[in-house]
Amino acid sequence: MEKIKLDIVALSHSVTQSHNYAVVLGEEDGNRRLPIVIGGFEAQAIAVAMEKMSPNRPLTHDLFRNTLESFDITIREIVINNLLDGIFYAQLICEKNGERFEIDSRTSDAIAMAVRFECPIYTYEFIMETAGVVLEDSDGTISAAPKRESPQQKKTLAEYSVEDLTVMLEKVLADEDYEKAAGIRDELNNRK
C-alpha cells in the first residue's frame, strides 16, 4: 500500500472531547486533515518538542529518545497503520546497524517521538478516507470527508495485488490474527 506523508498542522483543545486535545495532521500533497484526539500529557510532550523547549528533567518521551540513541537506534519514520473502532494504531519504524524493525505504539506517543527524531509521519489511504476531513478552498472551513468503507471492507482478497497481500499478511501475523493470515496465505498460493 502506498503511504501518504503527513505534517503536524495544529495542536489544540479537542472540540469533541473535553479535557482532551487534538493533534491535526495534514496531507503533504493535498487538502485533507487527520484529527486525532490525544490526552493532555501527550499534547504537552508534542508541544514541548515542537517548541524545542528543554525541561529541567527529561519527559518520558525524552527518556525514551535518549535510551534509543544510547543503543544506537534511530526512528526513521512513523506509520499510522490502522484504525479500528475509532482507535488509531501506529508503528515506529526503527533502524540499528542498517537493520530495520517495527515497534507498536500509541499514535500520540509515536507522534511525540517523530517530533523528537525529526522523522516523517505516514498513513494509508483507507485511514484518510475513513477519518480524514477536507479543508475547503473557498472559505477555509473544514467539512467531513465522505464516509466510505475502507478498502479492506470493500475488496475481496482476490482484488488485492500480491504486494498488498504480502503487506497485509505481515500485519495480521504481527497481530496474531492467524485466521485472516490463513486466508491471505491461501490467496497468495492460488496465484502461484
JOGI-V649413 format. One record per helix or strand. SS is the DSSP state (A for helix, B for strand). FROM is the first residue (numbers start at 1). TO is the last residue. If there is no record, write none. Layout:
SS|FROM|TO + SS|FROM|TO
This chain:
B|3|13 + B|21|27 + B|32|38 + A|40|50 + A|60|70 + B|74|84 + B|87|96 + B|99|106 + A|107|117 + B|120|124 + A|125|131 + B|133|135 + B|142|144 + A|151|154 + A|157|159 + A|162|174 + A|178|190
